[in-house]
């Protein structure tokens, strides 16, 4: 699967208070959420940077609420 340079997202899915969407070829700015976040990669690995720490690579991850972080899809989905 080839991805463009701009961020791509699918339809925003929302059910019973849970939301899901997909990103490809995207680097977020630092941000946080007031709820827990589950991050899964469908093709390879993604990178996460917690503010004040170095980048780390993951295939899946649970991020606690209110953690300031940045995500890099690493050219995957």
N, C-alpha and C positions, 0 to 999 in steps of 0.2 A: 504494500500500500504506500503510495507516494503522498506526501503532505505538502501543502503550500507554505509560504512564509508567514502568512497571517493566521491568527488563531481560528480554529474551526470548532464549532460546537453543534451538537445535535439539538433536537427539541429538548426543552427543559421538562423532565418528568417529575411529577409531584403526586404522592399518594400517602395517606395516613400520616402526614407530618414529615415524610421522608422525601428528599429531593435527589435526583441523579441527572448528570449531564456528562458529556464527553468533550475533552480538549485534545487537539493535535498540534504539534509544532508551536508550542506556546511557552513563554516564560512569564510568570506572574510577578507583580511587584510584591513587596512585603505586605502581609495582611494577616488578619486573624478572624476566627469565627466564634460565635458564642455557643456553638454546639460541637460535638465530636465530629470529626471528618474521617471517612474511610477513603483511601486512595488505592486504586488498583490499576495496573498497566496491562493492556490486552495484548501487547506485542513483545516488548522487551523490558527495560527498566526505566525509571524516572529518577530525577534528582530532587532532593529536598535540602533547603538551607534554613535552619532556625537562626533567628537574629543573633549575631554575636558568635556564631559557630561556622565551621567549614561545611561545604557541600558534602552530602552522603547519597549513595545510590540505593534504591529499593525496588522491589517488584510489587510489594503491597505494604500498606502502612496505616496505622490508626493514629490520628493526631488529636490530642486532647483539646478541649475548648480553650479559647483565649491564648493559644500559643502563636506568637508572631513568627510567620514562616514565609518562604518563597518556594514555588514549585517550578521545575523545568521538565517538560514532557520528554525531553531528550529525543525529539523527532519521532515519537511514538504516540499512541492513543491511550 
